[in-house]
Amino acid sequence: MTCLCPRIIQAPPADIVASPQHRNGKFRNPVPRQAPGLRRTLAIAWRRLTQKPDTTVPRSPIPVRALTAGMLAAAPDASLFRLGHSTLLLKLAGEFWLTDPVFSERASPVRWAGPRRFHAPPISIDELPPIKGVILSHDHYDHLDRAAVLDLAPKTQTFITPLGVGERLIAWGIAPHKVRQLDWWQQTSLDGVHLVATPAQHFSGRSFKDGDSTLWASWVILSGGLRVFFSGDTGYHAGFKTIGERFGPFDVTFMETGAYDAQWPEVHMQPEETLQGHLDLRGRWLMPLHNGTFDLAMHPWHEPFERILALAQAHGVPLATPAMGELLSLAQPHAGERWWQAVDATERIVAAALTA
């Protein structure tokens, strides 16, 4: 039987030890995150167990536009397909890139428990074309899917990760020459696409014993004249302005908007903070991520879309909300349908019929 236990990094490589973000054996945020402690952790778990509403999971199917290899080949350059949660398939400089690929049924260390997907991926890993690069933001289970990484390995040229995350991939069997690990503000290029690892306000770990042993990051992605930003997971932080000053303005920002809660404000943004981060980055179009696929918080599953839509309209910010599998041009984005509202309306009709 294959062991699903996460590997604990015992002896960090020299570049990890030398990182300004690494102190006393752990990675740190510029503004220290308050440790939740056992009492607070148990209180959060108890609340989720006893007070969780049934609106956190959709009662009706999420619309998914199935993709084929032929459709991807025909897609123009500077295209994007949202595959779910924070998984994006980008076509840049004629090649395909993936962010935080999660294809498994559950975002969990085990297959029989943990958050289950609301929808299937629009395309399977087997059907994907060769992947130029996989960009990883951090090692949490809803962003780093071990099974997906191993399945992607034969068709992926390079995995680009924050410090320490690449060590996990190598321990799982990914060839070291396929892995590039970057600290914040370090840069790399791959066949016409330039990437910069930039700060995020978050944490890491895949067990109770390995917390913050790997780094987390956001990413600046530059291709030709196109500039996009991928937030990964993050709380709001002053670094957004610095990133915007150094690399903005951005054509599109892919920003975390979901799984937020007042009990963990330092590591996930409220929608108001998502919008402010976008403005700090000097972004043009905003595309909300980290929603619509997994049940990870207490808010209704569709609430992140409604809140960020209202905020974007109030501030005159163009918002792109493509359905899963829908093509979005990064050069000329479009708003997309408010697909979640149709799902929500169907849920209300079903609920009314059941109570009639």
GIPELIN-V952008 format. One record per residue. RES is the residue in one small letter. OMEGA is omega as a letter, one per 30 degrees, with the letter a starting at -180 (NA if undefined). Layout:
RES;OMEGA + RES;OMEGA
//
This chain:
m;l + t;l + c;l + l;a + c;l + p;l + r;l + i;a + i;a + q;a + a;a + p;l + p;a + a;a + d;l + i;a + v;a + a;a + s;l + p;l + q;a + h;l + r;l + n;l + g;a + k;l + f;a + r;l + n;l + p;l + v;a + p;l + r;l + q;l + a;a + p;a + g;a + l;a + r;a + r;l + t;l + l;l + a;l + i;l + a;a + w;l + r;l + r;a + l;a + t;a + q;a + k;l + p;a + d;a + t;a + t;a + v;l + p;l + r;l + s;a + p;l + i;l + p;l + v;l + r;a + a;a + l;l + t;l + a;l + g;l + m;l + l;l + a;a + a;a + a;l + p;l + d;a + a;l + s;l + l;l + f;l + r;a + l;l + g;l + h;l + s;a + t;l + l;l + l;a + l;l + k;a + l;l + a;l + g;a + e;a + f;a + w;l + l;l + t;l + d;a + p;l + v;a + f;a + s;l + e;a + r;l + a;a + s;l + p;l + v;a + r;a + w;a + a;l + g;a + p;a + r;a + r;l + f;a + h;l + a;l + p;l + p;l + i;l + s;l + i;l + d;a + e;a + l;l + p;l + p;a + i;l + k;a + g;l + v;a + i;a + l;a + s;l + h;a + d;l + h;a + y;l + d;l + h;l + l;a + d;a + r;a + a;l + a;l + v;a + l;l + d;a + l;a + a;a + p;a + k;a + t;l + q;a + t;l + f;a + i;a + t;l + p;a + l;l + g;l + v;l + g;l + e;l + r;a + l;l + i;l + a;l + w;l + g;l + i;a + a;a + p;a + h;l + k;a + v;l + r;a + q;a + l;l + d;l + w;l + w;l + q;a + q;l + t;l + s;l + l;l + d;l + g;l + v;a + h;a + l;l + v;l + a;a + t;a + p;l + a;l + q;a + h;l + f;a + s;l + g;l + r;l + s;l + f;a + k;a + d;a + g;l + d;l + s;l + t;a + l;l + w;a + a;l + s;a + w;l + v;a + i;a + l;l + s;a + g;l + g;a + l;l + r;l + v;a + f;l + f;a + s;a + g;l + d;a + t;l + g;l + y;a + h;a + a;a + g;l + f;a + k;l + t;l + i;l + g;l + e;a + r;a + f;l + g;f + p;a + f;l + d;l + v;l + t;l + f;a + m;l + e;l + t;a + g;a + a;l + y;l + d;l + a;a + q;l + w;a + p;a + e;a + v;l + h;a + m;l + q;a + p;l + e;l + e;l + t;l + l;a + q;l + g;l + h;l + l;l + d;a + l;a + r;l + g;l + r;l + w;l + l;l + m;a + p;l + l;l + h;a + n;l + g;a + t;a + f;l + d;a + l;a + a;a + m;a + h;l + p;a + w;a + h;a + e;l + p;l + f;a + e;a + r;a + i;l + l;a + a;a + l;l + a;l + q;a + a;a + h;l + g;a + v;l + p;a + l;l + a;l + t;a + p;l + a;l + m;a + g;a + e;l + l;l + l;l + s;l + l;l + a;l + q;a + p;l + h;a + a;a + g;l + e;l + r;a + w;a + w;a + q;l + a;l + v;a + d;l + a;l + t;l + e;a + r;l + i;l + v;a + a;l + a;a + a;a + l;a + t;a + a;NA
//
